[in-house]
Amino acid sequence: HQACTHGANFSLGPFLPGLLEKYLAGNQKIHTCAVECLAKAIEGQEGLAKEAVVAVCEHTRGLLNPPKGKKMPSKGIINKQISGCLAALTSLLEAFGMTVVPPKEFLGLAVEACGSTDRGVREAGYALLVELYRWLPDVEACGNGLADNQMKEFKTRCERLGECQPKAATRFAYGATLATGGAAGGAASGAVAQSTEDAAYDMLQPQDIFKMLPKDFVSQVTSAAKWNDKRNAIAQLTALAKKHKKMILGESAPSVVQCLMKVVKLDQNIPVATEACSALCAVANGLRGEMPHSRMLLLTMLTKVKEKNAGVLRQATGCIDALLKYQSLSLDSRLVEDLAGVINDKNPIGRREVLGICSRALPFVSADLLLPMAETVLLPCLDESDKAVREAACSLGDLILTRDDSLQGVILAKLHTMTAARRKAIEEKMKCLKVVSTPMSSAATAAAKP
């Protein structure tokens, strides 16, 4: 432990064979000591986190699938070593989280262990998957690769946990710091949420859902005489996209997306439009950066952000969020102008949704677009009569100021054109706004004195 923590030039390599082959497979006291040694190494020196986790995983992999011709210990010893390694990964995951113990390193090992004939190995595999579920409450992603009977058992174990609260690491790799409070805390929680979402996506096997559609899918949609037939045809894609959340770009994908965009744009039937938006939203999240016709799709969905129907609105904004998050187009000057077009319509629903879209997309916005966004999207909404719009504008304003505090003057200048009551309400709502005494307010104060 002393060497792991305090040795500046400590090398973990010479100690690993003994840890992996003997101590992790020892009794509970010895096993706990060995795991603590690995944890101290992860905390004590830069670069040892990856070395330790990879070493444990590689050793486990070699035991589960030994190379031909290699002399191996007895089956009983092998099973003890496998169980010990999986238990060590479970303990390290519990303490350090998925950043230090990434699921892609151990998921296949845990899944294979769940199919073992040895009870100890089997239990260790399930225990590791259940701990992963605590961090990433997605049964399908965590159990990806399990046989049907094993998945049923895994789901039962997860259900016993009840609703999982978001977990936070209790120990940290060397050099890692924990952001606390304010904007830093919000950014940290957002980063954790994003890394969790990406981890779930990475664990899935990509599927070509477009090959699973009927060959005449586009024809079914375009030639349907009744609205419910058209909705049911589109629902085939929605169901596949929600079942297979990681997709590859199939040959027919561009024509399918183009067909559904036309439905969203032209079909006046609410259930049909909702289904089309839902399908496109699910596909955009599944294809991520490979979504075809992304620019036109985003503009099409922007026409729906003023919809009063909650279903259409939710799916349209969800699709826009996915496009801005995963597409290289991100928010550019053209898109800011497109968003400003919705703002200028002065529709409260459209304004509120665009403000929300900008707030969620702000991490992907380049610094030179913050001023145009503030001027064309934010400022017109600060003096909006609709309370929900004003509150959404205040939230966006705080996020913009967190990115670029020099825009304080732009926002304050807008506030000075408002009524005193409205200005005071905005000043109280925006946490990042630095309110300064102005000639107007000083004069008002002087006039109020006897």
Secondary structure, DSSP 8 states (H G I E B T S, - for coil): -HHHHH-TT--SGGGHHHIIIIITTS-HHHHHHHHHHHHHHHHHSTTHHHHHHHHHHHHHHHHHS--TT-----HHHHHHHHHHHHHHHHHHHHHH-TTTS-HHHHHHHHHHHHT-SSHHHHHHHHHHHHHHHHHS--HHHHTTT--HHHHHHHHHHHHHT-S------SS--TT-----SHHHHHHHHHHHHHHHHHHHHHTS--B-HHHHS-TTHHHHHHH-SSHHHHHHHHHHHHHHHHH--SB---TTHHHHHHHHHHHHHH---HHHHHHHHHHHHHHHHHHGGG-TTHHHHHHHHHTTTT-S-HHHHHHHHHHHHHHHHHSTT-S-HHHHHHHHHHHHTT-HHHHHHHHHHHHHHGGGS-GGGHHHHIIIIIHHHHT-SSHHHHHHHHHHHHHHHHH-GGGHHHHHHHHTTS-HHHHHHHHHH-SS------HHHHHHHHHH--
